[in-house]
Every structure is written in structure tokens, then in C-alpha cells.
Amino acid sequence: MATDTALAPVPAATTDTLTELARATGTRYILALFVTLSGKPCAKLVPVEAADRLAVDGAGFAGYAAGTMGQQPRDPDLVAIPDPATFTPIPFIRPGLALVHCDPHVDGTPWPFAPRNVLAASLARAAKRGLTVNVGAEIEYFLVDRDSGGGLRTADRADTSSQPCYDARDVTRMYDHLTEVAAAMNALGWGNYASDHEDANGQFEQNFDYADAMTTADRVITARYLLSVIAEKRGMRATFMPKPFTDRTGSGMHLHLSLWDGTGALFPDAADPRGLGLSRTAYSTIAGILDHACALQAVLAPTVNSYKRIGATSTSSGATWSPRYATYGGNDRTQYLRVPDHHRVELRGGDGSANPYLAIAATVAAGLDGIERDLDPGEPGSGAVHGDMLPMTLLHAMDALDADPVIGAALDGAGPGVSTYFSGLKREEFFAWHNTVSSWEIDRYLTAF
């Protein structure tokens, strides 16, 4: 379906109750949604007539059946309690449909294995220091389908040039898909400001404005859902798999971070002698992230396939855009931490398989540790010799996570056991699948996130 005209903006919420929000927006059904530790979106479809019950009692799930939620078949229900502030009408997906992000509980207590609860705990720690965290996210993805033999291929068969990045012709052929996604984002008030073809054939990105950390994490999950469903309408698959093609650039999830307090933005400082326009707080945040970079990769790049992206030395376009060393610098996309301007830092280590709640929670913890220890990252680096090499397999990343109490504590922020459980799952994944053929990876990761 072409989207030649913009969708009408979603009406602003005028009440806090789920039922009234639904009625004000013409909603008939609500997806009560949460995500697993692996990033899988799980939901029940609730009719508006049961919205009051949903708001009070939540929606019950068998946590073990949902996936990686730290439960066994014998455990009590995981109850998803909706956060009305996240109510999101999506009539462009189905008339009368909305979704709401939920906070999973067990026996009336927030469940520590729920990623949204993990991020909430990390942000609460920042708030105790009087800090607010703002985040912007870049979501890269491929549009693919299958050939007659079941192999993966670029959905746009004409997208074959050796340097397709920003190619106006490739963008135009995907006009209907890109503009429908952009119109949806703008209808939701996200501020979509660009859609572009990325570095690999069949790879795209649609940008939207930054927001507070929790809102951005919710939007990443919602955006992945929207992109997947809208692509399926045209017989395509949108995949966030880090490295679906051996010879092409992989898909990242870059995070732009800034810290604020009651006085305003804390990163800018025009007197910065290093010339990047950053404050001591900004440099301490950078230093903390670099100090914990190896453990951070466990949540920023949490799949076997992730390390085919990180370990790539060349692609058909000539660049991987994936850092291999924990460095920082100015407006330089080869750095792990890029400083595009004095307002923010861009963390480039994450990929499309990352759970945004966990990724942001761990990154915030690393940055706060840098501030608390008043760390300094040294002079901006321009090459590999200035930083530690990042883990080159999922197993090495889990070793780094297990040895890092700060990142471990970030995952355990809503309750104990999450870090150990997460590491165990990923170790099992590594030993089971790291030597398998790429066809298994495609089947495992193509629509996993």
C-alpha cells in the first residue's frame, strides 16, 4: 500500500486510564507487549472491553513458554502490567489496533529478568545522582526474501551496485515501504527526519528523534515490530540480524547518549582543551564506557552471528563500519565511541540483535562508573593501538561479562541472578552453534528480534 499522504497524528492523551485512552483513539484491541532477554516481542491481544481488567490485573503468560525470562515450566505466571504512558495507537497496522508496553511481575513483584525492569533500575541509579539520560537510536536492517531454493536474497533484485549507500534509485524503488514507515513514525510523534539506504545492498535505516532512555528503548522495540509487519505486507522480511550476508556490511544499533540534570545538558564545554567541546563529566562517561567495553559487548552484541560482523575485515563496499577496538574520537566512524558534536557521544559497538533495554542499562552503568571514579580516557585515539581489542567471539564476551562486576550488577539491578542466567544462555548458544553452517544462522536469527 502506497503512502502518498501523511497519516493523521495520533491524538494526544488526555487521561491516564487505559480504557479512556483506547476510547479516545478509536482503539478496539490492545497488544499488551513485553520482550524477553533475547529481545523477542511477546504479547496478548486484549479487546477494549477488557482494558480495565488489563490495567488492574495485567495479562498472564507462561514465562518459560515465552522464552528467555528466567522461568521453568513449574513457575507461577508472569503477569505483564501495562504502563499507560506507553499506549501507542497503530491503526496503520490494523484498524483499531494499539499496543502498550508492559512491566512483567511474578507474585506481585517486578520480575528481575524482565528487560524493561532492568533498565528502570539502571535509570533509578542515575536519578539518585540527579541525572537524566537521553538516548537516540539508529536501527539498521535488511529487506530480504527467499529464492526458489530457500536461500536468502535481497528483496529488491535491482539493488546490486557495488556502492549502494544513499543511492537515490534504490531509495526510490523502496519508496512505498520507506514512506509508510516514516508516516507511521511521524503519526506517533517520533519525529522521523530521514530514511536512507545503508552501506549494503538491501540495507536501510530510518531515523527518529532522541528521547529519554526508556522511551527510546520502547520505541526501538515498537519500530522493529512496525518494520517487520510493514515489510511483510509487501512479501518481504525485515531482519535485524547482525550479519546475514558474508560479503556485506552488517547491521548495527548505534546509541547516542547524553546526560542532563536540573541545569541542562552536562556534556558541552566550550573550553575543552582537547577540542571536542566536551566537559569533564562527558570525558568520565566516555572513560567508563571504554573501561567496560569488553563486558558491554556481551549485551551490545549478544549472538554468535554478532561476531561475524565484528570480526569482518572487509566487505564488498570496502568498509565494515564495525569497530574492533575500544577507542574514542571525534567525528570518526571507525571509533567505538564517536563524538559527532559536543552534545552527545555515539556508541557504535551494538548490533541489530541487541536488546535495547539491556544495552542502555549496561551502558548507563558503565558511564556512571566512570563518573564516580572520575576516570579520564586520555587523548582521542585515531587507531587500534589506542584501545583494547573487543571480544572476537560470543564466548569471549561472556568471559568479560562474568569478570566485570559493574556490568554484571547492571543486569542484576532489578534482582539477582540475571547476569549469571544471561551468561549461561549465551554460553550454551556458543557451544551449540558456533561451528554450524550459515543456513542455520539465517533460520535462527532472521526474525528472532
Residue pairs with C-beta under 8 A, 6 or more apart in sequence:
1 176
1 180
1 233
2 175
2 176
2 179
2 180
3 176
3 179
3 180
3 183
4 179
6 183
6 186
6 187
7 92
7 183
7 184
7 186
7 187
8 187
9 186
9 187
9 189
10 25
10 88
10 89
10 187
10 188
10 189
11 24
11 25
13 21
13 24
13 87
14 20
14 24
15 21
15 24
16 84
17 52
17 55
17 84
18 30
18 51
18 52
18 54
18 55
18 82
18 84
18 87
18 100
19 48
19 51
19 52
19 55
21 27
21 84
21 87
21 98
22 28
22 30
22 48
22 51
22 87
22 98
23 48
25 89
25 91
25 98
26 89
26 91
26 96
27 48
27 89
27 96
27 97
27 98
28 47
28 48
28 95
28 96
28 97
29 45
29 46
29 47
29 48
29 94
29 96
29 97
29 98
30 45
30 46
30 47
30 48
30 51
30 54
30 82
30 87
30 97
30 98
30 99
30 100
31 43
31 44
31 45
31 46
31 97
31 98
31 99
31 100
32 43
32 44
32 46
32 54
32 58
32 59
32 80
32 82
32 99
32 100
32 102
33 41
33 42
33 43
33 80
33 99
33 100
33 101
33 102
33 221
33 225
34 41
34 42
34 43
34 80
34 101
34 102
34 103
34 104
34 114
34 116
35 41
35 42
35 115
35 116
35 221
35 355
35 357
36 42
36 66
36 67
36 68
36 69
36 115
37 67
37 68
37 69
37 70
37 113
37 115
37 355
37 358
37 418
37 421
37 422
37 425
38 67
38 68
38 302
38 355
38 425
38 448
38 449
39 115
39 221
39 353
39 354
39 355
39 356
39 448
39 449
40 66
40 67
40 68
40 448
40 449
41 221
41 224
41 225
42 61
42 66
42 67
43 99
44 59
44 61
44 80
46 54
46 59
54 82
55 82
55 84
57 79
58 79
58 80
58 81
58 82
58 102
58 105
59 79
59 80
59 82
59 102
60 77
60 78
60 79
60 80
61 77
61 78
61 79
61 80
61 104
62 71
62 73
62 77
62 78
63 69
63 70
63 71
63 75
63 77
63 78
63 104
63 106
63 111
64 71
64 72
64 73
64 75
65 73
66 78
68 113
68 422
68 425
69 78
69 104
69 111
69 113
69 114
70 111
70 112
70 113
70 417
70 418
70 421
71 78
71 106
71 113
75 106
76 106
76 107
77 106
78 104
78 105
78 106
78 111
78 114
79 104
79 105
79 106
80 102
80 103
80 104
80 105
81 102
81 103
81 104
81 105
82 100
82 101
82 102
83 100
83 101
83 102
83 103
84 100
86 100
86 101
86 218
87 98
87 99
87 100
88 98
88 99
88 100
88 188
88 222
89 97
89 98
90 97
90 98
90 99
90 184
90 188
90 226
91 97
92 180
92 183
92 184
92 187
93 184
93 226
93 229
93 230
99 222
99 225
101 116
101 218
101 221
101 222
102 116
103 110
103 114
103 116
103 117
103 120
104 110
104 111
104 113
104 114
104 116
104 117
105 111
110 117
110 414
110 415
111 117
111 414
111 415
112 118
112 412
112 414
112 415
112 416
112 417
112 418
113 415
113 417
113 418
113 421
114 414
115 355
115 357
115 358
115 361
116 214
116 217
116 218
116 357
117 414
118 357
118 358
118 361
118 410
118 411
118 413
118 414
118 418
119 213
119 214
119 217
119 357
119 358
119 360
119 361
120 214
120 414
121 361
121 413
121 414
122 360
122 361
122 362
122 364
122 365
122 410
122 413
123 133
123 213
123 214
123 361
123 364
125 364
125 365
125 368
125 413
126 132
126 133
126 259
126 364
126 368
129 368
129 371
130 261
130 262
131 259
131 260
131 261
131 266
131 368
132 212
132 259
132 260
132 261
133 212
133 213
133 257
133 258
133 259
133 260
133 360
133 364
134 210
134 211
134 212
134 213
134 216
134 257
134 258
134 259
134 260
135 210
135 211
135 212
135 213
135 216
135 217
135 255
135 256
135 257
135 258
135 360
136 209
136 210
136 211
136 216
136 255
136 256
136 344
137 210
137 216
137 219
137 220
137 253
137 254
137 255
137 256
137 356
138 205
138 207
138 252
138 253
138 254
138 255
138 256
139 205
139 206
139 220
139 223
139 224
139 227
139 240
139 253
139 352
140 198
140 203
140 204
140 205
140 240
140 251
140 252
140 253
140 352
141 203
141 204
141 205
141 224
141 227
141 238
141 239
141 240
141 251
141 352
142 154
142 200
142 202
142 203
142 204
142 238
142 239
142 241
142 244
142 245
142 251
143 154
143 155
143 156
143 174
143 177
143 202
143 204
143 231
143 236
143 237
143 238
144 152
144 153
144 154
144 155
144 202
144 236
144 237
144 239
144 244
144 446
145 153
145 155
145 235
145 236
145 237
146 152
146 153
147 153
152 244
152 245
152 442
152 446
154 160
154 201
154 202
155 202
155 231
155 235
155 236
155 237
156 170
156 173
156 174
156 202
158 169
158 170
158 173
159 170
159 173
159 197
159 201
159 202
160 201
161 167
161 170
161 201
162 316
162 317
163 317
164 170
164 197
164 199
164 200
164 201
164 203
164 317
165 196
165 197
165 198
165 199
165 317
166 196
166 197
167 197
170 197
171 178
171 195
171 196
171 197
174 197
174 204
176 234
177 230
177 231
177 234
177 236
178 195
178 204
178 206
179 195
180 230
181 192
181 195
181 206
181 226
181 227
181 230
182 192
182 195
182 206
184 226
184 230
185 191
185 192
185 206
185 208
185 223
185 226
186 192
188 222
190 208
190 209
190 219
191 208
191 209
192 206
192 207
192 208
193 207
193 208
193 209
194 206
194 207
195 204
195 205
195 206
195 207
196 204
196 205
196 206
196 207
197 203
197 204
198 204
198 205
198 249
198 251
199 248
199 249
199 315
199 317
199 319
199 321
200 245
200 248
200 249
200 250
200 315
200 316
200 317
201 248
201 316
203 248
203 249
203 251
206 223
206 227
208 219
208 223
210 216
210 256
210 258
210 344
211 219
213 360
213 364
216 356
216 360
217 356
217 357
217 360
220 253
220 356
221 356
224 238
224 240
224 449
227 238
228 237
228 238
228 447
230 238
231 237
231 238
232 238
237 446
237 447
239 251
239 352
239 445
239 446
239 447
240 251
240 253
240 352
240 353
240 449
241 251
241 305
241 352
241 353
241 441
241 442
241 445
241 446
241 448
241 449
242 250
242 251
242 252
242 301
242 303
242 305
242 306
242 308
242 309
242 351
242 352
242 353
242 445
243 250
243 251
243 305
243 306
243 308
243 309
243 312
244 250
244 251
244 442
244 445
244 446
246 308
246 438
247 315
247 316
248 315
248 316
248 317
249 315
249 317
249 319
249 320
249 321
249 322
250 308
250 309
250 312
250 320
250 322
250 351
250 352
251 309
251 351
251 352
252 309
252 321
252 322
252 348
252 350
252 351
252 352
253 300
253 350
253 351
253 352
253 354
253 356
253 359
254 346
254 347
254 348
254 350
255 346
255 347
255 350
255 359
255 360
255 363
256 340
256 344
256 345
256 346
256 347
257 285
257 344
257 345
257 346
257 347
257 363
257 364
257 367
258 265
258 266
258 267
258 343
258 344
258 345
259 265
259 266
259 267
259 281
259 282
259 285
259 367
260 266
265 343
266 279
266 281
266 282
267 278
267 279
267 281
267 282
267 285
267 342
267 343
267 344
267 345
268 277
268 278
268 279
268 282
268 342
268 343
269 277
269 278
269 279
269 280
269 282
269 342
270 277
270 342
272 278
272 279
272 342
274 283
274 379
274 380
275 330
276 330
276 339
276 342
276 380
277 341
277 342
278 286
278 339
278 342
281 371
282 345
283 376
283 377
284 367
284 370
284 371
284 373
284 374
284 375
284 376
285 345
285 367
285 368
285 370
285 371
286 328
286 337
286 345
286 367
286 370
286 377
287 370
287 375
287 376
287 377
288 366
288 367
288 368
288 369
288 370
288 371
288 373
288 375
289 296
289 337
289 345
289 347
289 363
289 366
289 367
289 370
290 326
290 327
290 328
290 336
290 337
290 377
290 387
290 388
291 366
291 369
291 370
291 375
292 362
292 365
292 366
292 369
292 404
292 406
292 407
293 326
293 336
293 349
293 366
293 387
293 388
293 390
294 326
294 388
294 390
294 391
294 396
294 397
294 400
294 404
295 362
295 397
295 400
295 401
295 403
295 404
295 406
295 407
295 408
296 349
296 362
296 363
296 366
296 407
297 310
297 349
297 390
297 391
297 397
297 400
298 391
298 397
298 398
298 400
298 401
298 407
298 422
298 423
298 426
299 354
299 355
299 358
299 359
299 361
299 362
299 401
299 407
299 411
299 422
300 347
300 349
300 350
300 351
300 354
300 359
300 362
300 363
301 307
301 309
301 310
301 349
301 350
301 351
301 353
301 354
301 394
301 397
302 353
302 354
302 355
302 358
302 394
302 397
302 426
303 351
303 353
303 394
303 429
303 445
304 393
304 394
304 429
304 430
304 433
304 434
304 441
305 353
305 441
305 445
306 351
306 353
306 394
307 391
307 392
307 393
307 394
307 397
309 320
309 322
309 351
310 322
310 323
310 324
310 390
310 391
310 392
311 324
311 392
312 320
312 322
313 320
314 320
321 333
321 348
322 348
322 351
323 334
323 335
323 336
323 348
323 349
323 390
324 384
324 389
324 390
324 392
325 336
325 384
325 386
325 387
325 388
325 389
325 390
326 336
326 387
326 388
326 389
326 390
327 335
327 336
327 337
327 381
327 382
327 383
327 384
327 386
327 387
328 335
328 336
328 337
328 338
328 339
328 345
328 377
328 380
328 381
328 387
329 335
329 337
329 338
329 339
329 380
329 381
329 382
330 338
330 339
330 380
331 338
331 339
331 340
331 341
332 338
332 382
333 348
335 348
335 381
336 347
336 348
336 349
336 387
336 390
337 345
337 346
337 347
337 348
338 345
338 346
338 348
339 345
339 346
339 380
340 346
347 363
349 390
350 359
352 449
353 445
353 448
353 449
355 449
358 411
358 422
361 410
361 411
361 413
362 407
362 410
362 411
364 410
365 406
365 407
365 409
365 410
365 413
366 406
366 407
366 410
369 375
369 406
378 386
381 387
391 397
391 399
391 400
393 430
393 434
394 426
394 429
394 430
394 434
395 427
395 430
395 431
395 434
397 426
398 423
398 426
398 427
398 430
401 407
401 408
401 419
401 422
401 423
402 408
402 419
402 423
407 419
408 419
409 419
411 418
411 419
411 422
412 418
412 419
433 440
433 441
433 444
